[in-house]
Amino acid sequence: MRQAILGGMLAVIAIAPGCMKGWERGFYAAAEATPRYFEIKDLENSTALDAFKTVGVDPFDASPMLGTIPPAVVPDAQAAVVETLAETRMFDSVTCGAPVQGGLLIRGAFVDYDPGNSALRAADFGASPFLTARIEFIDTGGKKVVGMAMVSAVVKSAGRTGPKELAAGIAKAVRGLVEHHHSKPPEKAEPTPSGPGPAKKEASQ
């Protein structure tokens, strides 16, 4: 029921006049959670983030959820986003907090959360745990919001789910959105051997 309500809310956001220039939905494989994103303010093209060399990630704001978000989710989500974006090798640096002037700042706020019930899920009842955040991409040089999206993580497993699994799902959703609007980094070149090659063996007499 909660997921149906969330879907309806996102649909209303999507069709609200002036709120949305494009609609994108991404699914990316994850071991513990299924990450998803829904663009509200479209980043316009597949290379929109190429201009940014540095990225900073602010802690996500949990205040809209009035204390229902486990405290560990905030640092876990921030650290997971930093780690997963650094793995892409798309940026010179990805750090916690504000980037250098002219960099890209990612900030967000949690807007929905359900811890689920592992006992009920094991019997095919009850909602799966999920976490949803609204994020913004901010150009710190131009001091403007260049993109906005809803990102979420849903865990279908019947096992117990903690903050780290949901935080990792949020991070993967952010990564999916970034990869959709950034050129693929060049393949890492194989190291070229240096120095003299192996000595040739003398022919047998």
C-alpha positions in Angstrom: 0.0 0.0 0.0 2.8 2.4 0.9 4.5 1.7 -2.4 1.3 2.3 -4.3 0.9 5.7 -2.5 4.5 6.6 -3.3 3.9 5.7 -7.0 0.9 7.9 -7.1 2.8 10.8 -5.5 5.6 10.5 -8.1 3.1 10.4 -10.9 1.5 13.7 -9.6 4.9 15.3 -9.5 5.7 14.1 -13.0 2.6 15.8 -14.6 2.6 19.0 -12.5 2.9 22.0 -14.9 6.4 23.4 -14.9 7.8 20.8 -12.6 9.2 18.4 -15.1 11.0 18.7 -18.4 11.7 15.0 -18.9 10.9 11.6 -17.3 13.6 9.1 -16.8 13.5 5.9 -14.8 16.5 3.7 -14.2 17.0 0.3 -12.8 20.5 -0.9 -11.8 21.3 -4.3 -10.4 22.2 -4.4 -6.8 22.9 -7.3 -4.4 20.8 -6.0 -1.5 18.5 -3.4 -2.9 16.9 -2.4 -6.2 17.7 1.3 -6.9 15.5 3.5 -8.9 15.4 7.2 -10.0 12.8 9.5 -11.4 13.9 12.8 -12.9 11.9 15.8 -12.0 14.1 18.5 -13.4 15.8 16.9 -16.4 19.6 17.4 -16.9 18.8 17.7 -20.6 21.4 15.5 -22.3 23.7 12.6 -21.8 26.8 14.8 -21.3 25.3 17.4 -19.0 27.7 16.5 -16.2 30.9 16.3 -18.2 31.7 19.9 -17.4 32.2 19.1 -13.7 35.6 17.8 -12.5 34.9 17.7 -8.8 31.9 16.5 -6.8 30.8 17.2 -3.2 28.1 15.3 -1.4 26.2 16.9 1.5 24.6 14.8 4.3 21.0 14.1 3.3 18.4 16.0 5.4 16.3 13.7 7.5 14.1 16.4 9.1 11.2 16.0 6.7 10.6 12.5 8.1 10.2 13.8 11.7 12.6 11.4 13.4 11.5 8.2 11.7 14.7 7.8 9.7 17.3 5.7 11.6 20.2 8.1 12.5 22.8 5.8 10.9 21.1 6.2 7.5 22.4 9.8 7.1 26.1 9.2 7.3 25.8 5.8 5.6 24.0 7.3 2.6 26.5 10.2 2.3 29.5 7.8 2.5 27.9 5.3 0.1 27.2 8.0 -2.5 30.8 9.3 -2.3 32.3 5.8 -2.6 30.1 4.7 -5.5 30.7 7.9 -7.5 34.4 7.7 -6.9 34.4 4.1 -8.4 33.1 5.5 -11.7 36.4 7.4 -12.3 34.3 10.1 -14.0 35.6 12.9 -11.7 38.9 14.1 -10.4 37.6 14.0 -6.9 34.5 13.1 -5.0 34.3 14.2 -1.3 32.0 14.6 1.6 30.8 18.2 1.9 31.0 21.1 -0.6 33.3 20.7 -3.6 35.8 23.4 -4.7 34.1 26.4 -6.3 32.7 25.4 -9.7 32.2 21.8 -8.8 29.0 19.8 -8.6 27.2 19.7 -5.2 24.8 16.8 -4.6 22.4 17.4 -1.7 19.1 15.7 -0.8 16.4 15.1 1.7 14.7 11.9 2.7 10.9 12.0 2.0 9.7 8.5 2.6 10.8 5.4 4.5 9.3 2.1 5.5 11.5 -0.4 7.5 9.1 -3.3 6.4 8.6 -6.4 8.5 10.9 -9.3 7.8 8.6 -11.9 9.5 5.6 -10.9 7.4 7.7 -10.6 4.2 8.9 -14.2 4.7 5.2 -15.2 4.5 4.6 -13.0 1.4 2.8 -10.3 3.5 3.8 -6.8 4.4 5.6 -4.1 2.6 9.3 -4.4 1.5 11.6 -2.0 3.1 12.2 1.1 1.1 13.8 4.5 1.4 13.2 7.5 -0.9 15.0 10.8 -1.2 14.7 14.0 -3.3 18.1 15.1 -4.6 19.4 18.2 -6.3 22.5 18.7 -8.5 23.9 22.2 -7.9 26.4 24.0 -10.1 28.4 25.8 -7.4 30.0 28.1 -10.0 26.7 29.3 -11.5 24.9 28.9 -8.1 22.0 27.2 -9.7 20.1 23.8 -9.6 20.8 22.0 -12.8 18.9 18.8 -12.0 16.5 17.3 -9.6 15.3 13.7 -9.1 13.6 11.3 -6.7 15.8 8.3 -5.9 14.7 5.2 -4.0 15.9 1.8 -2.8 13.6 -1.2 -2.3 14.7 -4.4 -0.7 12.8 -7.5 -1.8 14.6 -10.0 0.4 12.7 -11.6 3.3 15.8 -11.2 5.5 16.5 -8.5 7.9 17.4 -5.2 6.3 19.5 -2.5 8.0 20.3 1.1 7.1 23.4 0.2 5.2 21.5 -1.8 2.6 19.0 1.0 2.0 21.8 3.6 1.9 23.7 1.5 -0.6 20.6 1.3 -2.8 20.2 5.1 -2.7 23.8 5.5 -3.7 23.4 3.2 -6.6 20.4 5.1 -7.8 22.4 8.4 -7.7 25.2 6.7 -9.6 22.8 5.5 -12.2 21.5 9.0 -12.7 25.0 10.4 -12.9 26.1 7.8 -15.4 23.0 8.6 -17.6 24.3 12.2 -17.9 28.0 11.8 -18.1 30.3 10.4 -20.8 31.7 7.0 -20.1 35.3 7.3 -18.8 38.1 6.0 -21.0 39.2 2.5 -20.4 42.2 2.2 -18.2 45.2 1.7 -20.4 47.4 -1.3 -19.8 50.9 -0.3 -18.5 53.6 -0.2 -21.2 56.7 -2.3 -20.3 59.8 -0.2 -19.9 63.5 -0.9 -20.0 65.3 -3.4 -22.2 63.5 -6.5 -23.3 64.6 -10.0 -22.5 68.0 -10.9 -23.8 68.1 -13.0 -26.9 69.6 -16.5 -26.5 72.7 -17.2 -28.5 72.2 -19.8 -31.2 73.6 -23.2 -30.4 76.8 -24.0 -32.2 
